[in-house]
Amino acid sequence: MYTEKVMDHFANPRNVGELENPDGVGEVGNAKCGDIMRIYLDIKGDVIQDVKFKTFGCGAAVATSSMVTEMVKGKTIDEAMVISNAAVAEALGGLPETKMHCSNLAADALHAAIENYHDKQTKKE
Amino acid sequence: MRHIYLDHSATTPVDQEVAAIMMTYYTEKYGNPSSVHGFGREAKQGLEEARRQVAALIGATPQEVIFTSGGTESDNLAILGTAQAMRKKGKHLITSAIEHHAVLETCEYLEKNGFELTVIPVDSEGIVSVEDVRKAIRPDTILISVMHANNEVGAIQPIAEIGQLARELGITFHVDAVQSLGKIPINVKEMNIDLLTVSAHKIYGPKGVGALYIRKGVRIVPLVHGGSQERKRRSGTENTPGIIGFGKACELIGKRMIEDEELQTKLRDKLMNGILERIEYVKVNGPLGEKRLPNNVNVSIRFVEGESLLLSLDMLGIAASSGSACTSGSLDPSHVLLAMGLVHEIAHGSLRFSLGRQNTAEEINYVLEQLPKIVDRLRMMSPLYDQVINVKLAQ
């Protein structure tokens, strides 16, 4: 069902955890539908210095969360905004048809975290 | 890597004796049972012996047993066959909220085609109340279908009482006994059952073969036309090897049922209690003790999701199943758990272990050793578990 890469990210997820004073936090999904992804960002200048995630969900949910944090660390905010759910799935070598929509929300969580960062910046001004 | 199979409610390995006797009907006694010659006659003989074996396990006469391609076909035949036969008498069907999809979807199909359906709810343990069935009955009710024991949580239903009620009112009573056959006693006469669905691959028999018990005098319209096999109720050249295997499996499990029940109940309770002792925020789904199938364990583990649990167990060679949406291929978790009143998030975190003959105490110990570690790892990743940690830290 899942590729080797997906199983690797599921068994050895990268960047699990929280950040103490995150510059942006984004959460998508809900327990009712069976998936919740939360992404924490540390941003200095325009660069994502550190990223962590927490996820409640199936194998695809964990793997896509892990993969997106790997893809985004060290990138600029602009580069991060361009990362799509499809790109995350591709980086994992693909996901089963049925998993493409329900669990592949990691990029959405990332974008929500970036939006949250912008909101905080706006409030400071 | 270890191989610990704890998904016997999904399917079972074929017993060696069953496989052996099936093989002879593939390679030696391969005649068509409908043929006049000796090859056919000997196949027919085996077929009728298998029929006797199935009938004996459920308390029926052989003439009342029809062979099909499995539980799903038997459910379809029972429900569609009755609806067609009785449509002039009435158009109301009654079933329960926890039936297998083979029953529910067939009923829903009829609902879209001129029939009316009442779905009886269940209590928090997953059990139907006889009173609710009684209240649902109308003058135009032609069928009541309630399963004997539920596949997900092992809840055993009050079949005999419902049967008596149905018999008094002259309503056809169908029971899906796919999960209960060979695990707990069935007697179709004593339980007043008119139609009974059973399947081979849950009792160490082959996949692709089942049976429908049709009480003498009960009318059904066949689904499959084209021959006169199975007293014209189910045409098609018989799956002789499969049927022979089914018969043999029935004979074997009939002899072992009491012993199996004792052993499995012990292991079931060991596993269930072990999980409750070792892991926090866990609850059992379904009834305890005698109201539950001897081999069924079903728990909800909070803050983690079912498929992730299964993948983690699979990585250690342990096979189980879950009622989470991700494992059902739909957006909703198990309809059985929802019918029992579980909220979605609790249903998503459900885990089912179903024991079988070859499981040992040692295997159970291994699972009890590994499961807490699996849960810990997933909880560390879970945003839902955060609340718990924060509360603990605050204390």
Interface residues (C-beta under 8 A of the other chain):
Chain A: Y2 M7 F10 A11 P13 V16 E18 E27 A31 K32 C33 G34 D35 I36 M37 R38 K54 T55 F56 G57 C58 G59 A60 A61 V62 T98 K99 C102 S103
Chain B: F303 V304 E305 G306 E307 S308 L311 M315 S324 A325 C326 T327 G329 L331 P333 V343 H344 E345 H348 M380 M381 S382 P383 L384 D386
